[in-house]
Amino acid sequence: MWLLNFAHQHKLLLVWRLHTPASVSAVRSQVASYHFSAALLCPEDRRFNPAARRRLSVQHKPVEGRERTAQSKAFKNETFQKWNQRRGDDCRVSSELRKLCLEDFPADKETQRRQKSALASKAEESEIVFGVAPCLLALTQGRRKAWKLFVKEGEASRRASVIKVCEEAHQRGVQVHRVGKRDLDKMSSGAVHQGLCLQASPLRYLTEDSAHKGNDSSLPLWLVLERIQDPMNLGAILRSAYFLGVDRVVSSLRHSCPLSPVVSKASSGVMEVMGVYGHENLGDMLKMKAAQGWQVVGTVGTETEVPVTKCSDFQMTKPTLLLMGGEGEGLSQELLPLCQTLLTIPAGRDLFPGIESLNVSVAAGILLHSLLHSRRLPDDENQRYLLHHRHKRN
């Protein structure tokens, strides 16, 4: 505003010189030198204060042999009246603008600060789930809080599977946005998103405190994972475990990949349905279960010095924990001594050096199928099972 006032003052001087008679203008050019430093400040308390106006002085030097004319005095008074009127208007506008400043409204400023903080907090606590099955199950299972669904524009948005996800989002009050493929590629970090991305809260490993009692079968099988670091492997293992009927999946928290959207996509959405439990110390959990009568079964490769059992020869007769080690190293030296039996998958041919083992997710699927196929109920449980199904048939 100071710059505007300064420009306004120079404009007035120019107008004054153009409209004043030549004699008067010549006198003014030699007589008066105006100083507008007080006007540049333009404080509110000087708008209509006569004393303040008097401080806005016009300093001049008298010139010998010449006097002020009545015409020049009248023109000066008229010019200053117009200038003061415009100056007052400028000050009033600036005062109204200043009243709109957030500093004059601390409550509004605090509200805005809280809103920004809440948006930043939501952004930090959310992640992008991608793919048709993960997005659909994330919406329907209720384990996540969903905020926005992003759908690819064009033909992809008219597929039946995509329309179903959009309907589920609409029923739950989740905003649906049409975006381009590039936006979805950025959200999913270049992964295969199938035209759908969902902004939702992340999933965490469950704890024993959040475990639901009574979900295990009469002869449960738990899959225990140690240091699985590849999210694609973890997703594939979860998919096989869910499909084959594993009662629970347990993972070490240290040196293991988190339950990320990549895991959810690799599991075809199983991660949204099947809770995964996390433990800081798997050794303590294995000792506790062994004391309760569970058998601890580990897995190793074919080339090992310790006695091993072929998975096809093993029969599951009591609650069992099946241990799978991480990529490359397998089970750690801390967990191997706790295993009561070590299983292996026999090869179907002579193998070249360097390819003597299977991918951990593939091995998990084979071992789980073998154990669950061999699962036999105790005699009393078997009798109740047969009687129950006979009663259903009748």
Residue pairs with C-beta under 8 A, 6 or more apart in sequence:
1 42
1 90
1 94
2 40
2 41
2 42
4 90
5 39
5 40
5 42
5 87
5 90
6 36
6 40
8 83
8 86
8 87
8 90
9 36
9 39
9 83
12 79
12 82
12 83
13 34
16 28
16 75
16 79
17 25
17 28
17 29
19 75
20 28
20 72
20 75
21 71
24 69
24 71
24 72
24 75
27 63
27 66
27 72
28 72
30 63
31 60
31 61
31 62
31 63
31 66
32 58
32 60
33 59
33 60
33 61
34 58
34 59
35 57
35 58
35 59
36 56
38 46
38 52
38 55
38 56
38 57
39 56
39 87
42 87
42 90
42 91
42 94
44 91
44 95
45 52
46 52
46 53
46 91
47 87
47 88
47 91
47 92
48 88
53 84
98 104
102 108
102 109
102 112
103 109
122 147
125 201
125 202
126 147
126 199
126 200
126 201
126 202
127 199
127 200
127 201
127 202
127 260
127 261
128 187
128 188
128 197
128 198
128 199
128 261
129 135
129 138
129 144
129 197
129 198
129 200
129 261
129 264
130 184
130 187
130 188
130 191
130 192
130 193
130 194
130 196
130 197
130 198
130 261
130 265
131 192
131 193
131 194
131 196
131 264
131 265
131 268
131 269
132 161
132 162
132 165
132 194
132 195
132 196
133 268
133 269
134 198
134 261
134 264
134 265
134 268
134 269
134 271
134 272
135 149
135 165
135 196
135 197
135 198
136 161
136 164
136 165
136 168
136 269
137 269
137 272
137 273
138 144
138 146
138 198
138 200
138 264
138 269
138 272
139 146
139 149
139 165
139 168
139 169
139 172
139 174
139 198
140 168
141 272
141 273
143 203
143 272
143 275
144 200
144 201
144 202
144 203
144 272
145 200
145 201
146 169
146 172
146 174
146 198
146 199
146 200
146 201
147 174
147 175
147 199
147 200
148 174
148 175
148 176
148 177
148 198
148 199
149 165
149 166
149 169
149 174
149 175
149 176
149 177
149 196
149 197
149 198
149 199
150 177
150 179
150 183
150 184
150 187
150 196
150 197
150 198
150 199
151 157
151 162
151 166
151 176
151 177
151 178
151 179
151 195
151 196
152 178
152 179
152 180
152 181
152 184
152 193
152 195
152 196
153 178
153 179
153 180
153 181
156 162
156 194
156 195
157 163
157 166
157 178
157 195
159 195
162 194
162 195
162 196
165 196
166 176
169 175
169 176
169 198
170 176
174 198
184 193
184 195
184 196
184 197
185 193
187 193
187 197
188 197
188 261
191 262
191 265
192 265
202 259
203 259
203 264
203 271
203 272
204 259
204 278
205 251
205 253
205 259
205 276
205 277
205 278
206 275
206 276
206 277
206 278
207 277
207 278
208 277
210 275
211 277
215 247
215 248
216 247
216 248
217 245
217 247
218 377
218 381
219 316
219 317
219 318
219 319
219 375
219 376
219 377
219 378
219 381
220 247
220 248
220 319
220 320
221 245
221 246
221 247
221 316
221 319
221 320
221 322
221 368
221 371
221 372
221 375
222 246
222 247
222 248
222 249
222 250
222 319
222 320
222 321
222 322
223 237
223 241
223 246
223 248
223 249
223 250
223 322
223 324
223 364
223 368
224 250
224 251
224 282
224 285
224 286
224 321
224 322
224 323
224 324
225 234
225 237
225 249
225 250
225 251
225 252
225 256
225 324
225 326
226 251
226 252
226 256
226 282
226 323
226 324
226 325
226 326
226 331
226 332
226 335
227 252
227 254
227 255
227 256
227 325
227 326
227 329
227 332
228 234
228 237
228 251
228 256
228 257
228 324
228 326
228 327
228 360
229 255
229 256
229 257
229 326
229 327
230 257
230 327
231 257
231 260
231 262
231 263
231 266
232 262
232 266
232 361
233 266
233 327
233 359
233 360
233 361
234 251
234 256
234 257
234 263
234 266
234 267
234 361
235 262
235 263
235 264
235 265
235 266
235 267
235 268
235 270
235 271
236 266
236 267
236 361
236 362
236 365
237 249
237 324
237 360
237 361
237 364
237 365
238 249
238 263
238 267
238 270
238 271
238 274
238 276
239 266
239 267
239 268
239 270
240 361
240 364
240 365
240 368
241 249
241 270
241 274
241 364
241 368
242 267
242 270
242 273
242 274
244 365
244 368
244 369
244 372
245 372
246 368
246 372
248 277
249 274
249 276
249 277
250 276
250 277
250 278
250 279
250 282
250 285
251 276
251 277
251 278
251 279
252 278
252 279
252 280
252 282
253 278
253 279
253 280
254 280
255 326
256 278
256 326
257 263
259 271
259 276
263 271
264 270
264 271
264 272
279 285
282 335
283 334
283 335
283 338
286 296
286 321
286 323
286 335
286 338
287 338
289 296
289 319
289 321
290 296
290 338
290 340
293 318
293 319
294 318
294 319
294 320
294 321
295 318
295 319
295 320
295 321
295 340
295 341
296 320
296 321
296 323
296 338
296 339
296 340
296 341
297 314
297 320
297 321
297 322
297 323
297 339
297 340
297 341
297 342
297 343
297 371
298 323
298 331
298 335
298 336
298 339
298 341
298 342
298 343
299 322
299 323
299 324
299 325
299 330
299 331
299 342
299 343
299 344
299 363
299 367
300 306
300 308
300 330
300 331
300 342
300 343
300 344
301 330
301 344
301 356
301 357
302 308
302 344
302 345
302 346
302 347
302 356
303 356
304 342
304 344
306 342
307 342
308 342
308 343
308 344
309 341
309 342
309 343
309 344
310 343
310 344
310 345
310 346
311 343
311 344
311 345
311 366
311 367
311 370
311 371
312 346
312 370
314 341
314 343
314 370
314 371
314 374
315 374
315 376
316 371
316 372
316 374
316 375
316 376
317 376
317 378
318 378
320 371
322 343
322 367
322 368
322 371
323 331
323 335
323 339
324 331
324 360
324 363
324 364
324 367
325 331
325 332
325 335
325 360
326 360
327 360
331 339
336 342
343 367
345 358
345 363
345 366
345 367
347 356
357 363
358 366
376 382
377 385
